[in-house]
């Protein structure tokens, strides 16, 4: 298993906050699904400190973009560690409503379901097309797990703020709630 415990402890010592997002966060709320990476959401301004921490632990930079960094771990496992970088305002909003939950062998902060759905809607809108089906399924599973009303104001507002009206219509169609 990915040694998140080590990274978690080092981050705490350095005062580096993060949230677990992606598949492992989905698994904390829903039936587990397979995932080959660990995703952290961090403050963009903490990028240099996170890179230094991970380099000191032997992680190798695999891919880097403006708001995303991907590392290969040194521990002989196939997992990747992905960092999603956000501004302070976004981080503070998500961090403020996050839930402390057991995940990856330790207790971490995970965005609440509404914010996790918003992250997935954002990923569909801006992310690679080959991931869309997995992200749609994650949204559907989160909605079911939370027993949310697909036509409720909260979900519609999330789709309209992070996605588009067309994406909301697609969500309703996928959930068989379309007109």
QUIRALIN-V615738 format. One line per field, one symbol per residue. ss: DSSP state (h for helix, s for strand, l for the rest). A space follows every 10 residues. Layout:
# QUIRALIN-V615738
ss: ???
This chain:
# QUIRALIN-V615738
ss: lllhhhhhhh hhhhllllss shhhhhhhhl llllllssss ssshhhhhhh hhhhhhllls sssssllsss ssllllllls sssssslhhh hhhhhhllss sssllsssss llhhhhhhhh hhhhhhllhh hhhhhhhhhh hhhhhlllll llhhhhhhhh hhllhhhhhh hhhhlllll
